[in-house]
Amino acid sequence: MRTPRTDTALLLGGGAIYLAALAVLVGTGHTEVRFSADDSDTQPIWLLWIPAIAGLCLAWMVPPRESAADPFADTGTRALTIRTWLLAGAAVAFTVALYLSPATDIWFLALKALLLLAIPLALRIVTWREWARLDVRGRWLRPLPAVIAFVLVASVLRPGSEVATPDVLTIVVVFLINAVLEEVFYRFWLQTRLESRYGRWPAILVTSLLWASWHAAIHGGEGLAVDLAAVVLNIGVTGLFLGYLWSRHRNPWLNIVVHGFINAPIAMFIAMA
């Protein structure tokens, strides 16, 4: 059962966090932020919004052939609420633990695998069987304009990177642990449950903020308040596009492809050309 007051509170609270993040960056003069954790170069924050805005507009303009069914419509309200906020708690724990832990790849991989995959599965909060109920037939062509627009605009605006071209094994591992696992956890598992319980935009806002928040540990360096504000207005805005793309068209494979593109250093594309 939906609770309008909670839906509205999440919607207004999420919007307020975005506005507060903007106030922090403008107030402290940090209107240029790091594009990537792999590069110290910065870009004007508004420039980083353009790909997401282009993708959002096209995802909205081209509707799905039919709306996707709610996979949790028959789940009890109490059970759904508990599982949803346990997943949100795992996301918060990942953000906090990563920010406080040693800055090493091993810690990062271990924390992500434990909190975003092993624990949710072990506690049966989620199940891989959910994939069996996902039908992507007829959900490929209509979201493609939004995906293409995002990728093309981001390619034009993305600055050159001095990061060394990674080897094939690194590319595969990064793709699986970042693009695949993050989309499965944040969008497929968490956002879908939030949508069923609280509605589309409250779910998209909450998910985008939780996804953005952990990046403060790797995009940081200016203090916690500025670091969080920067990732909210960079990663979080991209999360709004990814969240809407998932909610509107329900094709996880396209979300994973876009996420993989976001994570890929430009040097990799040059090397593969």
Secondary structure, DSSP 8 states (H G I E B T S, - for coil): ---HHHHHHHHHHHHHHHHHHHHHHHHHT--EEEEETTEEEEEEHHHHHHHHHHHHHHHHHS--SS----TTTTS-HHHHHHHHHHHHHHHHHHHHHHHHS-S-HHHHHHHHHIIIIIHHHHTTSS-GGGGGG---TT-STTTHHHHHHHHHHHHHHS---------HHHHHHHIIIIIIHHIIIIIIIIIHHHHHHH-HHHHHHHHHHHHHHTTHHHH--S-HHHHHHHHIIIIIHHHHHHHHHHHHH--HHHHHHHHHHHHS-HHHHHHH-
